[in-house]
Amino acid sequence: MESETSCGVIGALTPGRKMYKKVDREVIKGLEEIVGESLFCDPEKMYDYMGDEYADPSMKKTPEVVVKPKNTEQIAAILKLTNRENIPVTPRGGGTGLCGGCVPLYGGIVLSLENMNKILEIDKKNMLAVVEAGVTLSDFYAEVEKANFFFPPHPGEEGAQIGGLISTNASGSRAVKYGGIRNYVRGLEVVLPQGEIINMGGKFIKNSTGYSLLNLLVGSEGTLGIITKAIISLLPKSPAMYTLIVPYDSLDDAIMSVPEIRNKVLPMAVEFIESDVIPPTEDLLNKKWPCKGRAYLMIIVDGVSEEEVLGTSETIANICQKHNIRSIDDIVIADTEERQRNVLEIRSNIYSALKRGTIEILDITVPPAVIGDYVAKVHEISKKYDIWLPTYGHAADGNVHTHLMKVGIKDGKLDEEETEGWRDKYPPARRELHMEAKKLEGIVSGEHGIGLSKMEYLPIFVDRAQIELMKGIKELFDPNNILNPGKIFEVKNSL
Ligand SMILES: Cc1cc2nc3c(=O)[nH]c(=O)nc-3n(C[C@H](O)[C@H](O)[C@H](O)COP(=O)(O)OP(=O)(O)OC[C@H]3O[C@@H](n4cnc5c(N)ncnc54)[C@H](O)[C@@H]3O)c2cc1C
């Protein structure tokens, strides 16, 4: 065991909570029999397992024990034990989630998949990979690249694990053309809350064999089963790719270009970025964004040849010109891998540059045609509450990331001083941002999930009957509510 100091002692349940059993010496002994030394209860080591990237410290909780199983059989044995003993289990991937999904709300066990990190097979003939759930995105990309394949989903944080990506139905900027991870999951091995191991899907492509439990597991946020293995589709690598950076004098003009671009060509990604987030990100990376404007579109196009992507880029440039860019010559084309990596790195690090002052990053998604209307509302709310709400996102699929900030921006740098009264302003501003999305027929989360932080909005965006069906499914899978309890919605067994 990594530390014997306090196993079975810490983490007593707070009075008033649902009476899950406390992790006592007997339980620790049972866990040790399963995973040997791959567990710890040392409070000093717990910090990294209390939650995810969600910034609010009230959304962090200390587990009673962290276990790091090495294989599926160990996970099955752990769940048999915890189901019998009534102990909550929170699956944890890379901890890069943004809505408190892996917070061990009721203490109990954090089950980290980090030791299940093997890429088991790259099957070139069937164009797929078989991986353990704890493989990180960066390791996965490296292996896929080596095999000369392409895996399109690209959430910005490569420390995320395959199991976490599937559990949140993650996507990222390339979803416009290639869709989110759901489109790439062909098969899953899952351990159910009572310890049974099941296999869904397989190496085949088509499957019309009863209800798709596989699709139910995608996006289930660790509440229905623990994903231990996945079969992932791969694509051939596109031989040619360009990234276009288009500077505009107004965000409206940038956004108005998008539907016309989408009607004519299908880029891999169309990102919108407001200029205020660029200087802090340049500062962080000591890199320069290649052009100047008040807003930008970053458009990635791929194709089978240079001629094809050049032609697509020209079509896009002509459309942008109709939408008030100063000159077609202002468009920057990153046509080498290095230049593309440079701009992509700046785009991917906006979050890191703003992190110090971020209370929360939202994941609202509206119909693409009204994204401009929604961002205009974000500006109104920013003005009304006098708080900085930097906004960027995936323009062509309507997925808007607004940061709720506790600091402003001054001379291109995050203010050292906190915005006066931000604690009082944050809840109503957050609510208004969601209600405006609702009016525009949007949805609370496009790719991050509901987790803990967005539970209050689920009944606003999803009707009661659907939520009741979801609760019924949860009860069927997990009658004792031991698996990631208190996430997405409360069931009768929770608080
Ligand atoms: C800088 C930054 C940029 C990001 N950009 C994007 C983006 O563009 N698009 C996007 O979609 N997301 C993005 N994210 C969010 C995050 O990376 C994704 O939500 C990712 O899918 C989480 O994976 P993870 O392994 O870190 O999961 P965790 O945060 O560990 O867990 C997420 C949820 O999955 C469950 N879970 C984890 N592993 C398993 C498993 N094996 N079995 C069952 N349940 C499991 C957890 O219980 C939890 O509910 C970003 C995050 C950061 C920090």
The ligand as an SDF file (V2000), in Angstrom:
LIG
                    3D

 53 58  0  0  0  0  0  0  0  0999 V2000
   -7.7610   23.0670  -21.5340 C   0  0  0  0  0  0  0  0  0  0  0  0
   -8.9580   22.1850  -21.7420 C   0  0  0  0  0  0  0  0  0  0  0  0
   -9.5520   22.1600  -22.9820 C   0  0  0  0  0  0  0  0  0  0  0  0
  -10.6340   21.3030  -23.2110 C   0  0  0  0  0  0  0  0  0  0  0  0
  -11.2020   21.2870  -24.4490 N   0  0  0  0  0  0  0  0  0  0  0  0
  -12.2160   20.4330  -24.6890 C   0  0  0  0  0  0  0  0  0  0  0  0
  -12.8080   20.3830  -25.9880 C   0  0  0  0  0  0  0  0  0  0  0  0
  -12.4280   21.1000  -26.8980 O   0  0  0  0  0  0  0  0  0  0  0  0
  -13.8120   19.5060  -26.1980 N   0  0  0  0  0  0  0  0  0  0  0  0
  -14.2570   18.6720  -25.2010 C   0  0  0  0  0  0  0  0  0  0  0  0
  -15.1500   17.8650  -25.4600 O   0  0  0  0  0  0  0  0  0  0  0  0
  -13.7360   18.7350  -23.9560 N   0  0  0  0  0  0  0  0  0  0  0  0
  -12.7410   19.5840  -23.6710 C   0  0  0  0  0  0  0  0  0  0  0  0
  -12.2090   19.6450  -22.4100 N   0  0  0  0  0  0  0  0  0  0  0  0
  -12.7910   18.8600  -21.3230 C   0  0  0  0  0  0  0  0  0  0  0  0
  -12.1490   17.5050  -21.0270 C   0  0  0  0  0  0  0  0  0  0  0  0
  -10.8550   17.3750  -21.5620 O   0  0  0  0  0  0  0  0  0  0  0  0
  -13.0590   16.3920  -21.5460 C   0  0  0  0  0  0  0  0  0  0  0  0
  -14.2940   16.4360  -20.8580 O   0  0  0  0  0  0  0  0  0  0  0  0
  -12.4790   14.9810  -21.4150 C   0  0  0  0  0  0  0  0  0  0  0  0
  -13.3170   14.1140  -22.1250 O   0  0  0  0  0  0  0  0  0  0  0  0
  -12.3700   14.4790  -19.9700 C   0  0  0  0  0  0  0  0  0  0  0  0
  -11.5880   13.3030  -19.9590 O   0  0  0  0  0  0  0  0  0  0  0  0
  -10.8260   12.8430  -18.6380 P   0  0  0  0  0  0  0  0  0  0  0  0
  -10.1530   11.5650  -18.9350 O   0  0  0  0  0  0  0  0  0  0  0  0
   -9.9760   13.9250  -18.1220 O   0  0  0  0  0  0  0  0  0  0  0  0
  -12.0700   12.5680  -17.6750 O   0  0  0  0  0  0  0  0  0  0  0  0
  -12.3150   12.9740  -16.1710 P   0  0  0  0  0  0  0  0  0  0  0  0
  -12.3150   14.4590  -16.0180 O   0  0  0  0  0  0  0  0  0  0  0  0
  -11.4130   12.2160  -15.2970 O   0  0  0  0  0  0  0  0  0  0  0  0
  -13.7910   12.4070  -15.9830 O   0  0  0  0  0  0  0  0  0  0  0  0
  -14.8670   12.9070  -16.7470 C   0  0  0  0  0  0  0  0  0  0  0  0
  -16.1040   12.0340  -16.4930 C   0  0  0  0  0  0  0  0  0  0  0  0
  -15.9110   10.7310  -17.0390 O   0  0  0  0  0  0  0  0  0  0  0  0
  -16.0090    9.7240  -16.0330 C   0  0  0  0  0  0  0  0  0  0  0  0
  -14.9940    8.7230  -16.3820 N   0  0  0  0  0  0  0  0  0  0  0  0
  -13.6860    8.9040  -16.6060 C   0  0  0  0  0  0  0  0  0  0  0  0
  -13.1100    7.7450  -16.9830 N   0  0  0  0  0  0  0  0  0  0  0  0
  -14.0840    6.8160  -16.9990 C   0  0  0  0  0  0  0  0  0  0  0  0
  -14.1340    5.4130  -17.3200 C   0  0  0  0  0  0  0  0  0  0  0  0
  -13.0550    4.7390  -17.7190 N   0  0  0  0  0  0  0  0  0  0  0  0
  -15.3250    4.7690  -17.2160 N   0  0  0  0  0  0  0  0  0  0  0  0
  -16.4500    5.4160  -16.8220 C   0  0  0  0  0  0  0  0  0  0  0  0
  -16.4560    6.7300  -16.5100 N   0  0  0  0  0  0  0  0  0  0  0  0
  -15.2920    7.4200  -16.6070 C   0  0  0  0  0  0  0  0  0  0  0  0
  -15.7670   10.4500  -14.7250 C   0  0  0  0  0  0  0  0  0  0  0  0
  -16.4120    9.7880  -13.6520 O   0  0  0  0  0  0  0  0  0  0  0  0
  -16.4070   11.7980  -15.0190 C   0  0  0  0  0  0  0  0  0  0  0  0
  -17.7910   11.7330  -14.8580 O   0  0  0  0  0  0  0  0  0  0  0  0
  -11.1340   20.4970  -22.1550 C   0  0  0  0  0  0  0  0  0  0  0  0
  -10.5260   20.5480  -20.8960 C   0  0  0  0  0  0  0  0  0  0  0  0
   -9.4550   21.3740  -20.6830 C   0  0  0  0  0  0  0  0  0  0  0  0
   -8.8250   21.4030  -19.3230 C   0  0  0  0  0  0  0  0  0  0  0  0
  1  2  1  0
  2  3  1  0
  2 52  2  0
  3  4  2  0
  4  5  1  0
  4 50  1  0
  5  6  2  0
  6  7  1  0
  6 13  1  0
  7  8  2  0
  7  9  1  0
  9 10  1  0
 10 11  2  0
 10 12  1  0
 12 13  2  0
 13 14  1  0
 14 15  1  0
 14 50  1  0
 15 16  1  0
 16 17  1  0
 16 18  1  0
 18 19  1  0
 18 20  1  0
 20 21  1  0
 20 22  1  0
 22 23  1  0
 23 24  1  0
 24 25  2  0
 24 26  1  0
 24 27  1  0
 27 28  1  0
 28 29  2  0
 28 30  1  0
 28 31  1  0
 31 32  1  0
 32 33  1  0
 33 34  1  0
 33 48  1  0
 34 35  1  0
 35 36  1  0
 35 46  1  0
 36 37  1  0
 36 45  1  0
 37 38  2  0
 38 39  1  0
 39 40  1  0
 39 45  2  0
 40 41  1  0
 40 42  2  0
 42 43  1  0
 43 44  2  0
 44 45  1  0
 46 47  1  0
 46 48  1  0
 48 49  1  0
 50 51  2  0
 51 52  1  0
 52 53  1  0
M  END
$$$$
